[in-house]
Amino acid sequence: MINYNSEHKVFLDKLLLDYPHVRPGKMFGFPAYYVGKKLAICLFEQGVGVKLPEQSVTKLLETDNNIVPFQPMGKPKMREWVHINLNNTEDYIHYKAVFEESIRYLLEVQVK
């Protein structure tokens, strides 16, 4: 059964949809945020998946206990993705810089 935290969606809509290059969409039926045609951020189960440069993924996995590898639907770890798991929705504000890095990264990738 597909599920996600609807409070996270409301919060992320407010946080992300004011960025000019971010648009809402879906990923595997889950709410998601795209930068151009590229998936940047998605809600998945009780957390949030974020696409980042590989070196940022490595650093976050080593230093942040709220972050694990992103493995949607039992798939192998995705090397440019992390899954942020927080109980308190408002705590996602502390990851605003991570979301912004994802947006910048995907803007750069699409220009190349």
C-alpha positions in Angstrom: 0.0 0.0 0.0 1.3 3.4 -0.9 1.6 5.8 2.0 3.4 9.0 3.0 3.1 11.6 5.7 0.6 14.1 4.5 1.8 16.7 7.1 5.3 16.5 5.4 3.6 17.2 2.1 1.9 20.4 3.3 5.1 21.6 4.9 7.3 20.8 1.9 4.7 22.5 -0.5 5.1 25.7 1.5 8.9 25.4 1.6 9.6 24.3 -1.9 7.0 25.5 -4.3 8.1 29.2 -4.1 11.4 28.3 -5.8 11.0 29.3 -9.5 12.3 26.1 -11.0 10.5 23.6 -8.7 7.2 22.1 -9.7 5.0 19.5 -8.0 4.6 16.0 -9.5 4.5 12.3 -8.7 7.1 9.5 -8.3 5.7 6.0 -8.0 2.4 7.5 -7.0 4.0 9.6 -4.2 4.1 13.4 -4.1 7.3 14.7 -5.6 9.1 17.9 -6.6 10.8 18.3 -9.9 13.4 20.7 -11.1 12.8 21.0 -14.9 12.3 17.4 -16.0 14.4 15.9 -13.2 13.1 14.4 -9.9 14.7 16.3 -7.0 12.7 15.5 -3.9 9.9 13.0 -3.1 7.9 11.9 -0.1 8.2 8.2 0.4 6.6 6.3 3.3 7.4 8.4 6.5 10.4 10.3 5.1 11.7 12.4 2.3 14.0 11.3 -0.5 16.5 13.8 -1.9 18.7 13.7 -4.9 22.2 15.2 -4.3 25.7 15.0 -5.6 27.4 11.7 -4.7 29.9 13.4 -2.4 27.1 15.1 -0.4 25.3 11.8 -0.1 28.4 10.1 1.4 29.0 13.0 3.9 25.4 13.0 5.0 25.2 9.3 5.5 28.4 9.5 7.6 27.4 12.4 9.8 23.6 12.5 10.2 21.6 9.9 12.1 18.3 11.0 10.5 19.6 10.1 7.0 19.8 6.6 5.5 20.3 5.4 1.9 17.2 5.8 -0.3 15.9 2.4 -1.3 12.3 2.8 -2.6 10.2 -0.3 -2.9 13.0 -2.6 -1.9 15.3 -1.6 -4.8 19.1 -1.3 -4.4 20.5 1.8 -2.7 20.4 4.8 -5.1 23.9 6.4 -5.1 22.7 10.0 -5.6 19.9 9.8 -3.1 19.3 10.0 0.6 16.2 9.4 2.7 15.6 11.8 5.6 13.5 10.4 8.3 12.0 12.8 10.9 9.1 12.3 13.2 8.4 16.1 13.6 7.4 17.6 10.3 8.6 21.1 11.3 12.1 19.7 11.8 12.5 19.5 8.0 13.3 23.2 8.1 16.7 22.2 9.4 17.3 20.5 6.0 16.4 23.5 3.9 20.1 23.8 2.8 19.9 20.1 1.7 16.8 20.8 -0.4 18.4 23.9 -1.9 21.5 21.9 -2.8 19.3 19.4 -4.6 17.6 22.1 -6.6 21.0 23.7 -7.5 22.5 20.4 -8.4 19.7 19.5 -10.8 19.7 22.9 -12.4 23.4 22.4 -13.1 23.0 18.9 -14.4 20.4 20.0 -16.9 22.5 22.9 -18.2 25.4 20.6 -19.0 
